[in-house]
């Protein structure tokens, strides 16, 4: 068994070495013209990224804003591919906790529009999305509700979760990108070890409950 394992390691190492040698040879064969093309391609990508950034900022990305009604929500959904929207109530302490974290993430992840909507101002939308627990964060991707974060269950079931924890959970739905300091498979908290499935929430606005009252 040890002999087979040893041979497997050797073969894998040789494969990696061959790939590295091929990349080095490719770089050695580049001439001045090739380097200039690579430089131009890099500059073009940087310019495109800058233009995209300006477009995002013009649509309200980069800040955590409040939507006034359902109409404004639907308009935002048409303009922005990725939306993180908190459905909240004024008297919910846990909504204020989420506010704090979303303000930080909105500035960091301009690829998504971060906003919030008072459930009392949008009864039709609240019922349509079957929002029952407050706070609920709806994650919209390409005009479709991709996922929900309901209460703090996916955040460790605790009020003192970190901004990074929420950031990582949001990234699982593809609404934002999260690469740096991403937890490894061995270091993930048990409550983040599996990708949560999108939640189907049943109930109407008359049955809304505040998750902060739950233990």
C-alpha positions in Angstrom: 0.0 0.0 0.0 2.8 2.4 0.9 4.6 1.6 -2.4 1.4 2.4 -4.4 1.0 5.7 -2.5 4.6 6.6 -3.0 4.3 5.9 -6.7 1.1 8.0 -6.9 2.9 11.0 -5.2 5.8 10.7 -7.6 3.5 10.7 -10.7 1.6 13.7 -9.4 4.8 15.6 -8.8 6.1 14.8 -12.3 2.8 16.0 -13.7 3.1 19.3 -11.9 6.7 19.7 -13.0 5.8 19.1 -16.6 3.1 21.8 -16.4 5.5 24.3 -14.8 8.2 23.5 -17.5 5.6 24.1 -20.2 4.6 27.5 -18.7 8.3 28.5 -18.3 9.0 27.5 -21.9 6.0 29.5 -23.1 7.2 32.6 -21.3 10.7 32.1 -22.6 9.4 32.1 -26.2 7.5 35.4 -25.8 8.9 38.3 -27.8 8.5 42.0 -27.2 5.4 42.1 -29.3 3.8 39.4 -27.2 4.5 41.2 -24.0 3.0 44.4 -25.5 -0.2 42.5 -26.4 -0.4 41.1 -22.9 0.0 44.6 -21.5 -2.7 46.0 -23.8 -5.1 43.2 -22.8 -4.4 43.9 -19.1 -5.0 47.6 -19.6 -8.2 46.9 -21.5 -9.5 44.7 -18.6 -8.6 47.4 -16.1 -10.5 50.0 -18.1 -13.5 47.7 -18.3 -13.5 47.1 -14.6 -13.3 50.8 -13.9 -16.2 51.5 -16.2 -18.2 48.7 -14.5 -17.4 50.2 -11.2 -18.7 53.6 -12.2 -21.9 52.0 -13.6 -22.4 50.2 -10.3 -21.9 53.4 -8.3 -24.4 55.3 -10.5 -27.0 52.7 -9.6 -26.6 53.1 -5.9 -24.0 50.4 -5.2 -21.4 51.1 -2.6 -23.8 52.3 0.0 -26.5 50.8 2.2 -29.8 52.6 1.3 -33.4 52.4 2.2 -36.1 51.7 -0.5 -39.3 53.6 0.0 -41.8 51.2 -1.5 -42.3 48.1 -3.7 -42.0 50.1 -6.9 -38.5 51.2 -6.0 -37.6 47.6 -5.2 -38.7 46.3 -8.6 -36.9 49.2 -10.4 -33.7 48.3 -8.5 -34.1 44.7 -9.4 -34.3 45.6 -13.1 -31.1 47.7 -13.0 -28.8 45.7 -10.7 -27.9 42.0 -11.3 -27.1 41.4 -7.6 -29.2 42.7 -4.7 -29.0 42.2 -1.0 -32.2 43.4 0.6 -33.1 43.4 4.2 -36.8 43.2 5.1 -37.1 44.8 8.5 -39.4 46.3 11.2 -38.6 49.4 13.2 -39.0 47.7 16.5 -36.7 44.7 15.8 -33.4 44.8 17.7 -31.9 42.2 15.4 -32.7 44.3 12.3 -30.4 46.9 13.8 -27.7 44.3 14.2 -28.0 43.4 10.5 -27.9 47.1 9.6 -24.5 47.5 11.1 -23.0 44.6 9.1 -24.6 45.5 5.8 -23.3 49.1 6.0 -19.8 47.7 6.2 -20.3 45.2 3.4 -22.0 47.6 1.1 -18.8 49.7 0.8 -16.6 46.6 0.3 -18.8 44.8 -2.2 -19.9 47.3 -4.8 -20.7 44.4 -7.2 -24.1 44.1 -5.3 -26.7 46.7 -4.4 -27.3 46.7 -0.6 -30.6 48.0 0.6 -33.5 47.5 3.1 -37.3 47.7 2.9 -39.7 48.2 5.7 -42.2 45.3 5.6 -45.0 47.6 6.6 -44.5 49.6 3.4 -44.6 46.6 1.1 -47.4 44.2 2.1 -47.8 42.8 -1.4 -44.1 42.1 -1.9 -43.7 40.6 1.6 -46.6 38.2 1.0 -45.3 37.4 -2.5 -41.9 36.5 -1.2 -43.5 34.6 1.7 -41.5 36.5 4.3 -42.5 35.4 7.7 -39.6 36.0 10.0 -37.9 39.3 10.7 -35.1 40.0 9.9 -35.0 38.3 6.5 -32.4 39.1 3.9 -33.5 38.4 0.3 -30.7 37.7 -2.2 -31.6 38.6 -5.7 -29.5 37.5 -8.7 -30.5 38.4 -12.2 -34.0 39.5 -11.2 -34.7 36.2 -9.4 -34.8 35.5 -5.7 -31.9 33.1 -5.3 -31.9 32.6 -1.6 -32.9 33.9 1.9 -31.1 34.4 5.1 -33.9 34.1 7.7 -33.1 35.3 11.2 -29.7 34.3 12.5 -29.9 30.6 12.1 -27.3 30.5 9.3 -25.1 33.0 11.2 -24.4 30.8 14.2 -27.7 31.4 15.9 -26.1 34.2 17.9 -26.4 38.0 18.0 -22.6 38.7 18.0 -21.8 37.1 14.7 -19.0 38.8 12.8 -19.3 40.8 9.6 -17.1 38.2 7.9 -19.6 35.5 8.8 -22.4 37.3 7.1 -20.1 38.1 4.2 -19.3 34.4 3.7 -22.9 33.4 4.0 -23.9 35.9 1.3 -21.2 34.6 -1.0 -22.7 31.1 -0.9 -25.6 32.4 -3.1 -23.3 34.1 -5.6 -24.7 37.6 -4.8 -21.2 38.8 -3.8 -17.6 37.4 -4.3 -15.6 36.4 -1.2 -12.1 35.1 -1.8 -9.7 36.6 0.8 -9.6 35.0 4.2 -12.2 32.4 3.0 -12.5 29.7 5.6 -10.8 26.4 4.7 -12.7 23.1 4.8 -11.0 22.3 8.1 -11.6 25.6 9.8 -15.2 26.3 8.9 -17.7 26.5 11.8 -20.0 23.6 11.9 -22.9 25.8 11.0 -21.1 26.9 7.8 -19.8 23.5 6.8 -22.7 22.9 4.3 -24.1 25.3 1.7 -27.6 26.3 3.1 -30.4 25.5 0.7 -32.7 28.3 -0.5 -35.6 28.7 1.9 -39.3 28.6 1.1 -41.0 30.9 3.6 -44.7 30.5 4.1 -47.0 33.1 5.7 -48.5 36.5 5.2 -47.7 39.9 6.5 -50.3 39.5 9.3 -48.2 36.6 10.7 -44.8 38.3 10.7 -42.8 37.5 13.8 -39.6 39.1 15.1 -36.8 36.6 15.3 -35.3 38.5 18.2 -38.0 37.2 20.4 -36.9 33.6 19.7 -34.2 31.8 21.6 
